[in-house]
Amino acid sequence: MTTEYTLPAERVTRVAELLADRVRQYDAAHDRRAAFAYTYHRLTTTLATGLDTGSPVFDDPPWVAELCETLASAYFSAMDSIDAWLAGRPDGSTDEVQPRDLPDSIPPPWRDVFAASSVRRSYLLEDVLFSMMAHMSYDLPEALRRMATSTDDRSHIADFHRMNDVLASCIDRVQDDLASRYIRGISSLDRLFTRSDELLTNYGIRVARGLAWFNCDRLLDPDAAEEASRSIGRSTAALISEIRSPGDRKLRAGLWILRRLIPDRRHWPAPGTPLV
């Protein structure tokens, strides 16, 4: 009896298809999680194309596919836990919440992200930026740690770096398509409210993923694991605080005023709109 082998590109394509299902689900419900799901879908599709075409050439394509699947499973698990919690709220209420209002079944960074996106003046780029932070600073090192205990002893850092190249190379194009899909008017205005979107750039993707590799090593070191776990658990909240409530009092007051003067301008694609 033989076990059917699935090509790595097909495995990653399947992840992209599952992400596409989430985009359609969130679009239909006008759920603010749609923008990051769309971004994640596009990045995963790009990785699947790279595996399919052999550009770049990975040393261990099955490992690349496994990392994609392991990482996505963490995201799906967190979103499913949020959905279960939402289903239990009175009348499906989507009022503003605090991280402490969400259950422990949701990882702390994702509680921080969901709470931040629930406020009335949450801008689309913030929703994507905060979600990207949770996924890269928390989910990714945890996924790498899990794989390090279950795979062979070979170093996969070269393939990890090649993945960084593939994902980083398309982020500018994905941002443009994201704006076309979800933002009315001049999309660059959203950057005013984050003051910076370095994480959503070619360089930012590389740095964030490189830091995740480093934090995985810390998680695997018994002497460093406890502090590493605390650190990755609070990184997203720190970013949200830096953007929403900067230390400079004048800047904080100015942003407070601007948030009340300039609307979100978010819109939702018509049903059946292609994901590109």
HELIX and SHEET records of a PDB file:
HELIX    1   1 PRO A    8  ALA A   29  1                                  22    
HELIX    2   2 ALA A   34  THR A   53  1                                  20    
HELIX    3   3 PRO A   61  ALA A   87  1                                  27    
HELIX    4   4 PRO A   90  GLY A   92  5                                   3    
HELIX    5   5 PRO A   99  ASP A  101  5                                   3    
HELIX    6   6 PRO A  108  SER A  117  1                                  10    
HELIX    7   7 LEU A  124  ALA A  134  1                                  11    
HELIX    8   8 HIS A  135  ASP A  139  3                                   5    
HELIX    9   9 LEU A  140  ALA A  148  1                                   9    
HELIX   10  10 ILE A  157  SER A  169  1                                  13    
HELIX   11  11 ILE A  171  TYR A  182  1                                  12    
HELIX   12  12 SER A  187  ASP A  190  5                                   4    
HELIX   13  13 ARG A  191  THR A  194  1                                   4    
HELIX   14  14 GLU A  198  LEU A  200  5                                   3    
HELIX   15  15 ASN A  202  LEU A  220  1                                  19    
HELIX   16  16 ALA A  225  ARG A  244  1                                  20    
HELIX   17  17 ARG A  249  LEU A  261  1                                  13    
END                                                                             
